[in-house]
Amino acid sequence: MSYKPGDNYVRVITTNSSTGAAVNADSLPTAQLVHNGAVDASVSVTVTNLGTGVYACSCTIPSSYAAGDTVQLVVNATVGGVAGVASYEVQQLDAKRLADITDASGRVTLTPSEHSLISGTDVPAALDASGSLESNLTLRQALRLMASVLLGPVSGATGGAATVTFTSAGNGGITRVVATVDANGNRSSITLTP
């Protein structure tokens, strides 16, 4: 499971006798949260006995922590008069979890700023960036030309016509590509109207 700042961090630990049998600690174990390699004494870790030799350690990860920070649990317990300490795996905090970006049906939901990356100013800017595809074509212009050739009406493609004309797909018949061809359909020149 991943965690993020503000989450409730829970770790279940066990205590055992020297034979390996589950036994309770002599007294309730204590635990500390280690943040980026240093004990954070401001965080209170609650330890609860769940059953013989089984304890839950829980705390709230401070909201002031950041994505990429690490947290780790260190537990002190005395069993049969022997004091011991154990550390548990390091968790790297995330900015978001899957549940934060999906709704109940599993669909991804986006914040307004995330949405703008897809449908706001960033995509149109990329489509219309000068020379983004060829030195004289933007990506949007190239897509218009390709759509006319692949999907639009065409005239002059048979019968040895001197030109073949491609018009825009579903956009009022704007002529996008006029190709001058020989009897075999080889193009000798192209006029583009992106």
N, C-alpha and C positions, 0 to 999 in steps of 0.2 A: 504494500500500500504506500502511496506517496502522501506526503504532508506538505502543507503550505503555511505561511505565517497566519496565526489566529486559530489554527486547528487544535483539537484536543488530541494529544499524543498519548497513546496507550501501549504499554508493553507488559506482557505476562511473563513472570519469572517463576522458577521453581527452586526449592531448597531440598537437599537430600542429606541423609546420614552418611557416615563413612562407608557403609555397605551399599549405598546407592538407593536405599529405601526413601520414599517421600516422607519427610518430617517437617513440622513447623520449626521456624527459627526460634531461638531462645527468647527473642523479643521481636517486635515488628521491625522488619528491615527498613532502612532509610535509603532514599535515592536522590540523586542530583541530576540536573540537566546540564550537559556540556554543550556549549555553543561555540562553534568554530575553534574547538580545541581548548576552551577555557570554561571552568565551572561558572554557571550563571546563578549566583546566590539569590538573585531577585525572583527566581522562579521556584514556586513551591510544588514539589512532587508529592502527590497523595499515594500512599501504599495501603492496599486493602487486601486482607486475607480472604481468598475465595474458597479455600478448602485445604486439606492437609498438604502443606508444602507448596501451595500455589498462591501467588500474589499478583495483583494487578497494580502497576505503577502508572499513574496518569498525571498529566499537567496540560496547561494551555500553552502552546507555543506563542510567545509574544508577537503581537502584530508588527512590532518594530523590526523583527527579523526580516531578511530579504530572500528572494529566490536565489538559489545557489549557495546560501549558508548551509552549514551542517549542524545537525543535532545528534546527540548520543546520550544514552542513559547509563549512569554508573550507580550500582547498588551495593550497599554494605549490609551484610547479614552475619549474625553469629549463630552457628549451629553446633550443639554439643560442646559449647565453650570455646569453639574455634572461630575466630573472626575471619571473615573472608570478604573479598570485594570482586565484583564482576562488572565488565563493561559490555554493552550490547551494541549491535551494528550501527554504523554511522548512517544517518538518513540525510540525503541532500534535499533541501526544500525546493518545491516547485512554485511557480507563479500561479499556475492553475492546474486543476485535475480534470480528467475527462468529464466528470459529473458537472463541472463548472461551465462547460461549453456545449453540453447536450441537454435537450429537454427530456421529459419522461418517455418519449417515444424513441429516443436515441438520435434525434435530429440535432445537428450542430446549430447553435445560436451564436451570433456575433454581436459584439458591442458596436456602437456607431463608428468608432474609429477603426475597428477591424473591418467593418462592412465597407468603409470608404476605400480600403485597399482593393476591394473587388469591384465595387460599382460606383465609387466616388470619383475623385479627380485623378487618382493615380493611373487607372486603366486608360481613360481617354487620353491622358497626357502621353502615355506610352504608345498608344495607337497613332497619335498625331505628331510624335517626335520626328523632326526633320531628319531625313536620311536614315531612319531606323531600320530600313530593310535594304534599300539600294541608295546610292548617293542622291537620286532624284525622286525617291518614293518613300512615303510614310507607310507604316504597317497597314493603316486603315485603307489607304489608296490601293495597296497591293491586294488586299482582301477583296475590294470591290472589283478589281480587274479579274482576279481568279474566279470570283463568283459569276461574273458575266460569261466567261469562257466555259466554265464547267456547268452552270445552271441556267444561263440566260438563253433567249432566242438567238438563232444564228441564221444568216442569209448568205447566199452565194457559195455554200460549201460544196455544191455539186455542179456539174455541167461546164467545168473549165472557166468559171468566172474569174475576172482579174482581181477581184477583192472578195474577202470574207469578212462579214461584219457581225460582231457579237454585241448584243445589247444587255443592259442590266437585268439581273434576275428580279422580277417582281417590283420594279421601280419605274413604271411609266415608260419603258422603252428607251432609256438614255443610252446612246451609243458609247460604248466603253473602249472597244478594241476594233480597229480596222486594219486588216492584214492584206498587203498586196502579195498575190501568189502567182506562180506559174501554172502551167497545165497539170503538173504533178502535185500541186498543193504546197510546194515549197515556198516559204515566206521570204520575200526579199526586203520588205520594210513593214514597219508596224507604226500605227498612230494610236496613242493611248490617251484616253480621257478619264483620268481617275476620279 
